[in-house]
Each structure stands twice: as structure tokens, then as C-alpha cells.
């Protein structure tokens, strides 16, 4: 008998490429064999279950410093536990640079926040808000070599936004070094102008958040981001795409051969403008940017997932509590929409929502589900094939998934430190039963079995070279 630490038997094994029946042997935290009739000292019977690669949530926020007095409820302990219980085994949150701050100092601070807390593995994206000569010439090249190979830039938010000239500087660096740039695409001047007009008319309730950020605001910025990327000839990834008009811009660019990648999130499939019509301050629970669109818009997001416009499905988990002084009510119960912290929780519900309403509803197949939630983000952000697949030599990050379990989603069922879920009451089919990280069971039947601090930091590699319109660039 082979000297395996653990064998998972009788499951249906799913990757982004195929579905098969085989046993999985694990040794030293890695997948050691894929074959029939394997045996080991310990075994898990996965009969009737799917065995999937652990999910990778490539866009989530934990314990990120805020400048408005609000505070994220999830740190790396509660956030990673919640992720693991939802079938995610790798998280990639953001080390955010404040304007005037050293980017290296932001990374060091974020490591202090993560150390000793995470139960699953994690990497960091960078947020660049001040791309000065020191950052682009010294700090960023050094950080790239240390495994921080992706960064996010904003086209809105006063404390984060870059102008077009700064965007070009960052994209030029990414082209030269092979890094991946993520872009939050909304037109900041349009938002500011509309917000001022709404406030002047007394329209400050939470529901007017969406009115201040209509689809043309996202469409224009998406088109501009594509144009800047085309000018530099560099791949970019447009994050949390919400609306049909932005999707059309991305599809147009992809059809011309431009290397434009895109991500969407659960809130654009399962929330709508109707949720912002909730009475009183309840609508603030669903304030996020870009905002949820009309219900008729959801079919275009599904079409983008099915048709390949989107490569990544992330949560954009933003864990602000609804009650209390440091969450959504930070500025008071009658706070104007501009003062409400943006974002919704979703790190634990991301996979069950997409599985139930995507796979079980027949909208996407199971291999597409794995690609969107695990394999593609691993490839794009330099973690593949260590993460994101089931293959010999890969980390044994696995989720044993019960495709038949029916669940009524309630916040009491979840493990995050947020006091609500915007998906309360949804009836879902399919739920993770056992989550393994590097061969260790970290969650089983909703019970956490892992010790905080076992999660490891993952340096990311640069994507592999490929050919773009103007020559060879580094791109997956």
C-alpha cells in the first residue's frame, strides 16, 4: 500500500477541463496520485459528492484600513473561516496604499494584520493610489520580485482615484514588467456632479446611490480603460462589472483581439434596483459600487458568464456591519448615501449562489463553474498550477460538494462577522460539505476544524508570455 496521508475515494472529480471518477491520494499536503482503488492510512468516502478544486476568491476585502471612521467587521481570522466554510481555500485581498504613503509600508502593515489569523492560504493584490516616481521606480519593482504581481487602480473615489496620465504611467509599468492591472471603472466627475445635483434636490436616501452611478458612468470609464490599455498594449482586468453597457464595451474590445479580461460578482446576478427601494435605511445594506442594476440587466451578466466575456467570478466581499457606529450606519441612521460605506458581504455565499443558480439551474456547466471560481483566477494571478486545479503536484485544496443539499440561506448559517446577508431567505441547491486546505480538513458540515494561523502567504508568479497585438507580452 502506498504511503499516502489521506485518500479521498468514490467522488466525482471535476476540473475546468473535465469530469471523471477517480480516487485522490494526498501526501505532504499535495496531491500525490489520481487513480482507481487507491488506499491510505486515512480515507474519506466522497460517494455521492463532487470533488472540486478549492475556490479562489480573487477580490475580497479584510481588515482594510478605512479613512472615514468605518471599520471592516472581518479580519483575516473571521474572513478566512467564512471563506473556508463556503468552499474557498485561497483568498486574495488588498494591501491598500494611502496617498502619500509608502507602498511597501502598506504591504508590511497588511502582513501584520494577517499574521497568525488566516486558516487558509492567501496572497495580496496591491492598491496604488499614489504612483509617484519612488513607487514606480523603486518600490513596485521590488514588490513585484517578492511576489506581489497584481495591482488595482481606481477611476473614482477621491482618496484613491488616478487621472488618465497616472493610469498610463501604471499601465506602462505593467507592460514593461508583465504585471496584471485591475481597474475599477466608473467616471468620478460624473458621479460627483450627479451626487451634488441629487443632494441639492434633497435626494439623499440610500436608494439614490444607484441614481448617482447610472450605467453610462460605468460604460464611459470602461471604454476609457480599454482605450488606455490599447494605447499601451497591455492586458487589464476590469473588476466588478455590473451593467449591460459595460459588458458590451468589453465584448467589443475582446472581439477586436484586445487582451481585456473581466470579473463580475454575485450582487449583479442576485440583487437589483428593487433592493435599493427597501424602506427606511434598509436599502443601505445593498449599497455597493457599481450598484445593482434593473432586474432585466441580470440576464446580460449571465450571458457574459456563459459566453466568455467574464473570466472571473469574485465576491468583492466588503464586510461592513449594518448596525453599530462603525458600519453602514457610521454617519447616522439618516446618513446621506454618499456617507454610507460601499460594499456587501459575500465571501461565504459566492460559490453556493453560483452553483445553485448557475449549475443546478442549467445556465452554466460544472467545468465552467470551476474555471470561473478557481482555475482562471489561479492562472491570471500567478498561482497555477499550485492552486486552482486537481492534478498531481498541486496543493491538496479540495472541496467535497453535496450537489443535492437544499439550504435556506440565512445570516445565522454563515461564519462572517457581519450582521446581515443581502441574500437572506434564498433557497439554494448544493452546498460544501468538507473543505480541505493542503490536505487538512479545515471545515466540515459547517464546523471549523482548523487552527487560526495555519494559512500561508503565497507569493505570486508573473503570468506566462503570450503574443498581443503589438508583440510578445507577459500574459496568461
C-alpha positions in Angstrom: 0.0 0.0 0.0 1.4 3.4 -1.0 2.3 5.6 1.9 -0.4 8.2 1.5 -1.5 10.5 4.3 -5.1 10.6 3.1 -7.2 9.2 0.2 -10.5 10.6 -1.0 -12.5 7.8 -2.5 -15.6 7.3 -4.7 -16.0 11.0 -5.6 -16.8 12.6 -9.0 -13.7 14.7 -9.6 -14.2 18.0 -11.5 -11.7 20.4 -13.1 -12.1 23.2 -15.6 -11.3 20.7 -18.3 -13.2 17.5 -17.5 -15.3 15.3 -15.1 -14.0 11.9 -14.1 -14.4 9.2 -11.4 -11.1 8.5 -9.5 -9.6 8.5 -6.1 -7.3 11.2 -4.9 -4.2 10.5 -2.8 -2.6 13.2 -0.7 0.9 13.2 0.7 2.6 16.1 2.5 -0.2 18.5 1.7 -0.1 17.9 -2.1 -1.9 15.6 -4.5 0.2 12.6 -5.0 -1.9 10.3 -7.2 -5.1 10.2 -9.2 -6.2 6.7 -9.9 -8.8 4.0 -9.1 -8.8 1.9 -6.0 -6.2 3.9 -4.1 -5.7 3.2 -0.3 -4.3 5.2 2.5 -4.0 5.3 6.3 -6.9 7.7 6.4 -9.8 7.8 3.9 -12.7 10.0 3.2 -15.7 8.4 1.4 -16.9 11.0 -1.2 -19.6 8.8 -2.6 -22.4 10.9 -4.0 -20.3 14.1 -3.8 -18.4 16.2 -6.2 -14.7 16.8 -5.6 -13.8 20.3 -6.8 -10.7 22.4 -6.6 -10.9 24.8 -3.7 -12.3 28.1 -4.7 -10.1 31.2 -5.2 -11.8 34.4 -4.2 -9.6 36.9 -6.1 -11.3 40.0 -5.0 -12.2 40.4 -1.3 -11.5 42.9 1.5 -10.5 42.0 5.0 -9.4 44.4 7.8 -8.6 47.1 5.2 -7.9 50.5 6.8 -10.6 53.0 6.2 -10.4 56.7 6.2 -14.0 57.6 7.1 -14.3 56.2 10.6 -15.9 53.0 9.4 -14.3 49.6 10.1 -14.5 46.2 8.4 -16.0 43.6 10.6 -14.0 40.7 9.2 -10.3 40.4 9.9 -8.2 37.6 8.5 -9.5 35.1 11.1 -13.2 35.5 10.7 -12.9 36.3 7.0 -10.9 33.2 6.2 -13.1 31.0 8.3 -16.1 32.3 6.4 -14.4 31.7 3.1 -13.4 28.1 4.0 -16.9 27.3 5.1 -18.1 28.4 1.7 -15.7 26.2 -0.2 -12.9 28.8 -0.8 -9.4 27.8 0.0 -7.4 30.8 -1.3 -8.2 34.5 -0.8 -6.6 37.5 -2.4 -7.4 40.7 -0.6 -5.8 44.1 -1.0 -2.9 45.9 0.6 -4.0 49.5 0.1 -1.6 52.4 -0.3 -2.9 55.7 1.1 -1.9 58.8 -0.9 1.5 60.0 0.3 2.2 56.6 2.0 4.9 54.2 1.0 3.5 51.2 -0.8 6.0 48.9 1.0 4.7 50.2 4.3 1.1 49.3 3.3 2.2 45.8 2.5 4.1 45.4 5.8 1.0 46.7 7.7 -1.2 44.2 5.9 1.1 41.3 6.7 0.8 42.3 10.4 -2.9 42.2 10.1 -2.9 38.7 8.5 -0.1 37.0 10.6 -1.4 34.3 12.9 -5.0 34.6 11.8 -5.8 33.0 8.5 -7.0 29.4 8.3 -6.5 29.2 4.6 -3.7 30.4 2.2 -3.7 34.0 0.9 -1.9 36.3 -1.5 -2.1 40.1 -1.7 -3.1 42.4 -4.6 -1.8 46.0 -4.2 -3.9 49.1 -4.4 -1.9 52.0 -6.0 -3.3 55.4 -5.1 -0.1 57.4 -5.5 2.1 56.2 -8.4 4.9 58.6 -7.8 8.5 58.2 -9.0 9.5 56.4 -5.8 6.7 53.9 -6.1 7.0 53.2 -9.8 10.8 53.3 -9.9 11.8 51.5 -6.7 9.0 50.1 -4.5 6.8 48.4 -7.1 9.7 46.7 -9.0 11.0 45.3 -5.7 7.5 44.2 -4.6 7.0 42.5 -7.9 10.1 40.4 -7.3 8.7 39.5 -3.9 5.5 38.0 -5.3 3.1 40.9 -5.5 2.3 40.7 -9.2 -1.1 42.4 -9.5 -2.4 45.7 -8.5 -5.7 47.6 -8.6 -6.2 51.2 -9.6 -9.4 53.3 -9.3 -11.0 55.8 -11.6 -13.2 57.1 -8.8 -13.2 57.8 -5.0 -11.4 60.9 -4.0 -8.8 59.2 -1.8 -7.9 56.5 -4.4 -8.6 57.8 -7.9 -5.9 58.3 -10.6 -6.2 60.6 -13.5 -5.6 59.3 -17.1 -1.9 60.4 -17.0 -1.3 58.4 -13.9 -3.2 55.5 -15.3 -0.9 55.5 -18.3 2.2 55.5 -16.1 0.9 52.5 -14.2 -0.1 50.6 -17.3 3.3 51.4 -18.9 4.9 49.8 -15.8 2.6 46.8 -16.1 3.5 46.3 -19.7 7.2 46.6 -19.1 7.2 44.2 -16.1 4.4 41.8 -17.1 2.2 42.6 -14.1 -1.6 42.5 -14.1 -3.6 45.7 -13.6 -7.1 45.5 -12.2 -9.3 48.6 -12.9 -12.3 49.9 -11.0 -14.1 51.7 -13.9 -16.5 54.5 -13.0 -16.3 58.1 -14.1 -15.5 60.1 -11.0 -16.6 63.6 -12.3 -19.9 62.3 -13.5 -20.6 60.7 -10.1 -19.6 63.9 -8.2 -21.8 66.1 -10.5 -24.8 63.8 -10.2 -24.4 63.5 -6.4 -24.3 67.2 -5.9 -27.4 67.6 -8.1 -29.3 65.0 -6.1 -28.2 66.4 -2.7 -29.3 69.9 -3.8 -32.7 68.5 -4.5 -32.9 66.7 -1.1 -32.5 63.3 -2.7 -30.0 61.8 -0.2 -31.7 58.5 0.8 -29.8 55.2 0.2 -31.8 54.4 -2.9 -30.3 57.4 -4.7 -26.9 55.8 -4.6 -27.8 54.0 -7.8 -29.1 57.1 -9.4 -25.7 58.8 -8.9 -23.9 55.9 -10.7 -26.0 55.0 -13.7 -24.8 52.7 -16.4 -23.3 55.4 -18.7 -20.9 56.3 -15.8 -19.6 52.7 -15.9 -19.8 52.4 -19.7 -17.7 55.5 -20.3 -15.0 54.6 -17.8 -14.9 51.0 -19.1 -14.4 52.3 -22.6 -11.7 54.7 -21.4 -9.9 52.0 -19.5 -9.9 49.8 -22.6 -8.6 52.7 -24.7 -5.7 53.4 -22.3 -4.9 49.7 -22.3 -5.0 49.5 -26.1 -2.7 52.6 -26.3 -0.1 50.9 -24.1 -0.8 47.4 -25.5 -1.2 45.8 -22.1 -3.7 43.3 -20.6 -6.0 44.6 -18.0 -8.8 43.2 -15.9 -12.0 45.2 -15.3 -13.3 44.4 -11.9 -16.9 44.0 -10.6 -18.6 44.7 -14.0 -22.3 45.3 -13.3 -24.1 46.5 -16.4 -25.1 45.6 -19.9 -23.5 48.7 -21.4 -20.1 48.0 -19.8 -20.4 44.3 -20.9 -20.9 45.5 -24.5 -17.8 47.6 -24.3 -15.7 44.6 -23.1 -17.2 42.2 -25.6 -16.4 44.7 -28.4 -12.8 45.0 -27.2 -12.4 41.3 -26.9 -13.8 40.9 -30.4 -11.0 43.1 -31.7 -8.4 40.9 -30.1 -7.6 43.2 -27.2 -6.5 41.5 -24.0 -9.3 42.7 -21.9 -10.3 40.4 -19.0 -13.4 41.0 -16.8 -14.8 40.0 -13.5 -18.3 40.1 -12.1 -19.8 39.3 -8.7 -22.9 37.8 -7.1 -24.6 41.1 -6.4 -25.0 41.7 -10.1 -26.8 38.4 -10.6 -29.0 38.3 -7.5 -29.6 41.9 -6.4 -31.3 44.6 -8.3 -32.5 48.2 -8.1 -35.6 46.8 -6.2 -33.3 46.0 -3.2 -32.5 49.7 -3.0 -36.2 50.5 -2.7 -36.3 48.8 0.8 -38.0 51.0 3.4 -36.0 53.4 5.6 -32.3 52.8 5.9 -32.6 49.1 5.0 -31.6 49.9 1.4 -28.1 50.8 2.7 -27.5 47.1 3.1 -27.2 46.8 -0.7 -25.1 49.9 -1.4 -22.1 48.9 -3.4 -20.3 50.4 -6.4 -21.1 49.9 -9.2 -24.7 49.5 -7.9 -27.1 46.6 -8.7 -29.0 47.4 -11.9 -32.5 46.6 -13.0 -33.7 43.0 -12.9 -33.7 42.9 -16.7 -29.9 43.5 -16.6 -29.2 40.3 -14.8 -29.7 38.2 -18.0 -26.8 40.1 -19.6 -24.5 39.3 -16.8 -25.4 35.6 -17.1 -24.8 35.8 -20.8 -21.4 37.2 -20.1 -20.6 34.3 -17.8 -21.8 31.8 -20.3 -20.2 33.4 -23.4 -16.8 34.1 -22.0 -16.9 37.8 -21.5 -16.1 37.1 -17.9 -13.1 35.1 -16.8 -13.5 35.5 -13.1 -16.4 35.4 -10.6 -15.4 37.0 -7.3 -17.3 38.1 -4.2 -15.9 41.7 -3.7 -16.6 40.9 0.0 -16.8 44.2 1.8 -17.7 43.3 5.4 -19.4 46.4 6.9 -21.9 45.7 9.6 -25.3 47.3 9.3 -25.9 48.2 12.9 -23.3 49.9 15.1 -21.2 53.0 14.9 -18.5 51.8 12.5 -20.6 50.1 9.8 -23.3 51.2 7.4 -24.7 53.5 10.0 -21.4 55.1 10.6 -22.7 58.6 9.8 -26.1 58.0 11.5 -29.4 56.4 10.7 -30.3 59.2 8.3 -26.9 59.3 6.7 -26.9 60.5 3.1 -26.0 57.8 0.6 -22.6 59.3 -0.1 -21.6 58.7 3.6 -22.6 55.0 3.6 -19.6 52.6 3.3 -19.7 50.9 0.0 -19.9 47.1 -0.4 -21.8 43.9 0.6 -20.6 40.7 2.3 -20.4 37.6 0.2 -17.2 35.6 0.6 -19.1 32.5 2.0 -22.1 32.7 -0.3 -20.2 33.2 -3.6 -19.8 29.6 -4.5 -23.2 28.3 -3.3 -25.1 31.1 -5.1 -23.3 30.4 -8.5 -23.6 26.6 -8.1 -27.3 26.7 -7.3 -28.4 29.3 -9.8 -25.8 28.6 -12.4 -25.0 24.8 -12.5 -28.2 23.4 -10.9 -30.4 25.8 -12.9 -28.7 24.7 -16.1 -27.2 28.1 -17.0 -23.5 27.0 -16.9 -21.9 23.6 -16.7 -19.8 22.4 -13.8 -16.5 22.8 -15.6 -17.3 26.4 -16.3 -18.1 26.9 -12.7 -14.6 25.6 -11.7 -13.0 27.8 -14.3 -14.7 31.0 -13.1 -14.2 30.4 -9.4 -10.8 28.6 -9.2 -8.8 27.8 -12.3 -9.0 31.1 -14.1 -8.1 33.3 -11.1 -5.2 31.0 -10.3 -3.9 31.4 -13.9 -4.4 35.1 -14.1 -2.8 35.9 -10.8 0.1 33.6 -10.9 -0.9 30.8 -8.6 -1.5 28.0 -11.2 -1.0 25.0 -11.1 -0.2 25.1 -7.4 -3.8 26.3 -6.8 -7.0 26.1 -8.9 -6.8 22.6 -10.2 -6.8 18.9 -9.2 -3.5 17.5 -10.6 -0.5 15.6 -9.3 1.8 18.0 -7.6 -0.8 20.7 -6.9 -1.7 21.7 -3.3 -4.5 19.4 -2.0 -7.0 22.3 -1.8 -10.3 20.5 -2.3 -14.0 20.9 -1.7 -16.3 17.9 -1.3 -19.6 19.3 -2.5 -23.1 17.9 -1.9 -25.0 18.8 -5.1 -28.3 17.8 -3.7 -28.4 19.5 -0.3 -31.1 22.2 -0.1 -30.4 25.2 2.0 -32.4 28.2 3.0 -29.8 30.9 3.2 -29.8 32.9 6.5 -27.2 35.0 8.1 -27.3 32.7 11.2 -25.9 29.9 8.9 -22.8 32.0 7.9 -19.5 32.4 9.7 -18.6 36.0 8.8 -18.7 38.8 11.4 -21.3 40.8 9.5 -24.8 41.1 10.9 -26.6 40.5 7.6 -26.5 38.9 4.2 -28.3 40.6 1.3 -29.3 37.1 0.1 -31.4 36.3 3.2 -34.1 33.7 2.5 -32.8 32.4 -0.9 -33.5 28.7 -1.5 -30.3 27.1 -2.8 -29.4 23.6 -4.0 -25.8 22.5 -3.5 -23.6 23.2 -0.5 -20.0 22.4 0.5 -19.7 19.5 2.9 -15.9 19.3 3.6 -13.2 21.8 2.7 -9.5 20.8 2.7 -6.6 23.1 2.6 -3.3 21.5 1.7 -4.8 18.1 2.7 -6.1 19.2 6.1 -9.8 19.4 6.8 -10.5 23.0 7.7 -14.3 22.9 7.7 -16.8 20.0 7.8 -20.6 20.3 7.8 -20.3 24.0 8.9 -17.9 23.3 11.8 -14.5 24.9 11.7 -11.7 22.4 12.4 -8.6 24.5 11.5 -6.3 26.5 13.8 -6.0 30.2 13.0 -2.6 31.0 11.7 -2.2 27.8 9.6 -2.8 29.7 6.4 0.3 30.7 4.5 1.2 33.7 2.4 1.5 32.9 -1.3 4.0 34.9 -3.4 2.5 35.1 -6.9 4.4 34.5 -10.2 4.2 36.7 -13.2 1.9 35.3 -16.0 3.5 33.3 -18.8 4.4 35.1 -22.0 2.0 35.3 -24.9 1.5 37.4 -28.0 -0.6 40.5 -28.0 -1.4 42.8 -30.9 2.0 44.6 -30.9 4.3 41.7 -30.0 5.2 39.4 -27.1 3.9 40.4 -23.7 3.6 38.5 -20.5 0.0 37.3 -20.2 -1.9 34.2 -19.4 
